[in-house]
Amino acid sequence: MPAPPNSRNLPADQRRAVTVEAVIALTAEQNPGDITTAAIAKRMNLTQGALFRHFPSKDAIWQAVMEWVAERLLQRVDNAIHGAGSPLLALEAIFMTHIEFVVAHPGVPRMLFGELQRAEDTPAKRMARTLLDHYGERLRGLIEAGKAQGDLAPDVDTASAVVAFIGGIQGLVMQSLLSGKVKRMRAAAPGAFAIYSRGIRSVR
């Protein structure tokens, strides 16, 4: 995603936003761990010095990128919840929404996995953990609501159901990354969720 030709003259906030977009685009093309500030600056048609006028370090850039991911993914999740008619339908909407987010931004999962595996506790890694915490809170709320309403089996272990939900998405993501065919997740996602939902639904 090349920066606009006049990116050199953008206000500070817009320049930071364009930097994040440049990193997101680069993560779709190469290993996030291999992305250098030189590559980011080149993508934006800037010098590294100009880049560092807006970010004090590479870690600060990565933190901004993770904040971008968290804000947009959670907003999509909240929209999916608000548009659903029941907790179970909301869970399905979240599942499909998450898959669509990954298809649109295929480098994000690699970046997220990479940050969580880092030994040091960086701001970006903390942001990644916060994202997972907030995501899990929404899932727990829906699962508990579904049990209370009788849509989900009352004996479903909520914590395990959350793990299985996230694990189902991660499994599809990992398979798509290994195959290099990210868009295939769209076809596989409904079947994967159907198996998950059969395991938690109330039998009537």
C-alpha positions as CSV (number, residue, x, y, z in Angstrom):
1,M,0.0,0.0,0.0
2,P,2.1,2.9,-1.2
3,A,1.8,6.2,0.7
4,P,0.2,9.1,-1.1
5,P,2.6,11.2,-3.2
6,N,2.2,14.2,-0.9
7,S,2.8,12.2,2.3
8,R,5.8,14.3,3.1
9,N,3.5,17.2,3.9
10,L,0.9,15.4,5.9
11,P,0.0,16.6,9.4
12,A,1.6,14.5,12.2
13,D,-1.5,12.5,13.0
14,Q,-2.1,11.6,9.4
15,R,1.6,10.7,9.0
16,R,1.4,8.3,11.9
17,A,-1.8,6.7,10.4
18,V,0.0,6.3,7.0
19,T,2.9,4.7,8.8
20,V,0.6,2.1,10.4
21,E,-1.0,1.4,7.0
22,A,2.4,1.0,5.5
23,V,3.4,-1.6,8.1
24,I,0.1,-3.5,7.7
25,A,0.7,-3.7,4.0
26,L,4.3,-4.9,4.5
27,T,3.2,-7.6,6.9
28,A,1.1,-9.1,4.1
29,E,4.2,-9.4,1.9
30,Q,6.9,-10.5,4.3
31,N,7.8,-11.9,7.7
32,P,6.9,-9.1,10.2
33,G,10.1,-9.8,12.1
34,D,12.1,-8.9,9.1
35,I,10.5,-5.5,8.5
36,T,13.0,-2.7,9.1
37,T,12.4,1.0,9.7
38,A,14.3,1.4,6.4
39,A,11.7,-0.7,4.6
40,I,8.9,1.3,6.2
41,A,10.4,4.6,5.3
42,K,11.0,3.4,1.7
43,R,7.4,2.3,1.4
44,M,6.3,5.8,2.5
45,N,8.9,7.6,0.3
46,L,10.5,9.1,3.4
47,T,13.9,9.0,5.1
48,Q,14.3,7.1,8.3
49,G,15.0,10.5,10.0
50,A,11.6,11.7,8.9
51,L,9.9,8.5,10.1
52,F,11.6,8.9,13.6
53,R,10.3,12.4,13.9
54,H,6.9,10.8,14.5
55,F,7.9,7.6,16.3
56,P,10.8,7.5,18.8
57,S,11.6,3.9,18.0
58,K,10.6,0.8,16.1
59,D,8.9,-0.5,19.2
60,A,6.7,2.6,19.2
61,I,5.7,1.9,15.6
62,W,4.8,-1.7,16.4
63,Q,2.8,-0.5,19.4
64,A,0.8,1.9,17.2
65,V,0.2,-0.9,14.7
66,M,-1.1,-3.2,17.4
67,E,-3.4,-0.4,18.7
68,W,-4.7,-0.1,15.2
69,V,-5.4,-3.8,15.0
70,A,-7.1,-3.9,18.4
71,E,-9.3,-0.9,17.7
72,R,-10.5,-2.1,14.3
73,L,-11.0,-5.8,15.2
74,L,-12.8,-5.1,18.4
75,Q,-15.0,-2.5,16.6
76,R,-15.9,-5.1,14.0
77,V,-16.6,-7.6,16.8
78,D,-18.9,-5.1,18.6
79,N,-20.8,-4.4,15.4
80,A,-21.3,-8.1,14.8
81,I,-22.7,-8.5,18.4
82,H,-25.1,-5.6,18.0
83,G,-26.4,-6.8,14.7
84,A,-27.2,-10.4,16.0
85,G,-30.5,-11.6,17.3
86,S,-29.1,-14.0,19.9
87,P,-25.9,-14.9,21.7
88,L,-25.3,-17.9,19.4
89,L,-25.9,-15.8,16.3
90,A,-23.6,-13.2,17.7
91,L,-20.8,-15.9,18.2
92,E,-21.3,-16.9,14.6
93,A,-21.2,-13.3,13.4
94,I,-17.9,-12.7,15.3
95,F,-16.4,-15.9,13.9
96,M,-17.1,-14.8,10.3
97,T,-16.2,-11.2,11.0
98,H,-12.8,-12.3,12.3
99,I,-12.2,-14.4,9.3
100,E,-13.0,-11.5,7.0
101,F,-10.6,-9.3,8.9
102,V,-7.8,-11.7,8.4
103,V,-8.6,-12.1,4.7
104,A,-8.4,-8.3,4.4
105,H,-5.2,-8.0,6.5
106,P,-3.4,-11.4,6.1
107,G,-0.2,-10.1,7.7
108,V,-1.9,-9.3,11.0
109,P,-2.0,-12.9,12.4
110,R,1.7,-13.3,11.7
111,M,2.4,-10.1,13.5
112,L,0.2,-11.0,16.5
113,F,1.8,-14.4,16.8
114,G,5.2,-12.9,16.5
115,E,4.6,-10.4,19.3
116,L,3.1,-12.9,21.7
117,Q,6.2,-15.2,21.2
118,R,8.7,-12.5,22.0
119,A,10.6,-13.1,25.2
120,E,10.7,-9.4,26.2
121,D,7.6,-7.6,27.5
122,T,7.3,-4.9,24.8
123,P,4.5,-2.4,24.6
124,A,3.2,-4.1,21.4
125,K,3.2,-7.5,23.2
126,R,1.2,-5.9,26.1
127,M,-1.2,-4.5,23.5
128,A,-1.6,-7.9,21.9
129,R,-2.4,-9.5,25.3
130,T,-4.9,-6.7,26.0
131,L,-6.6,-7.3,22.7
132,L,-7.0,-11.0,23.5
133,D,-8.3,-10.2,27.0
134,H,-11.0,-7.9,25.6
135,Y,-11.9,-10.3,22.9
136,G,-12.2,-13.1,25.4
137,E,-14.4,-10.9,27.7
138,R,-16.9,-10.4,24.9
139,L,-17.0,-14.2,24.1
140,R,-17.5,-15.0,27.8
141,G,-20.3,-12.6,28.1
142,L,-22.1,-14.1,25.0
143,I,-21.6,-17.7,26.2
144,E,-22.9,-16.9,29.7
145,A,-25.9,-15.0,28.1
146,G,-26.6,-18.0,25.8
147,K,-26.6,-20.4,28.7
148,A,-28.9,-18.1,30.7
149,Q,-31.3,-17.9,27.7
150,G,-31.3,-21.7,27.1
151,D,-29.7,-21.5,23.7
152,L,-26.4,-23.0,24.9
153,A,-26.1,-26.1,27.1
154,P,-26.0,-25.1,30.8
155,D,-23.1,-27.4,31.5
156,V,-20.8,-25.8,28.9
157,D,-17.5,-24.7,30.5
158,T,-17.3,-21.1,29.5
159,A,-13.5,-20.8,29.7
160,S,-13.1,-23.9,27.5
161,A,-15.7,-22.7,25.1
162,V,-13.7,-19.4,24.7
163,V,-10.5,-21.3,24.1
164,A,-12.2,-23.6,21.5
165,F,-13.7,-20.6,19.7
166,I,-10.3,-18.8,19.4
167,G,-8.6,-22.0,18.6
168,G,-11.0,-22.7,15.7
169,I,-10.1,-19.4,14.2
170,Q,-6.4,-19.8,14.8
171,G,-6.5,-23.3,13.1
172,L,-8.1,-21.8,10.0
173,V,-5.6,-19.0,10.0
174,M,-2.6,-21.3,10.4
175,Q,-3.8,-23.6,7.6
176,S,-4.3,-20.6,5.3
177,L,-0.8,-19.2,6.1
178,L,0.8,-22.6,5.4
179,S,-1.0,-23.0,2.1
180,G,-0.6,-19.4,1.1
181,K,-4.3,-19.3,0.1
182,V,-5.8,-17.0,2.7
183,K,-9.2,-16.5,1.0
184,R,-10.0,-20.2,1.3
185,M,-10.8,-19.5,5.0
186,R,-14.1,-18.0,3.8
187,A,-15.2,-21.4,2.4
188,A,-14.0,-23.3,5.5
189,A,-15.3,-21.0,8.2
190,P,-19.0,-22.0,8.1
191,G,-18.2,-25.7,8.5
192,A,-15.8,-25.0,11.3
193,F,-18.3,-22.9,13.2
194,A,-21.0,-25.5,12.7
195,I,-18.9,-28.1,14.4
196,Y,-18.2,-25.7,17.3
197,S,-21.8,-24.7,17.7
198,R,-22.9,-28.3,17.9
199,G,-20.7,-28.7,20.8
200,I,-22.1,-25.9,22.8
201,R,-25.8,-25.7,21.8
202,S,-28.6,-26.8,24.0
203,V,-30.3,-30.0,23.0
204,R,-34.0,-29.5,22.8
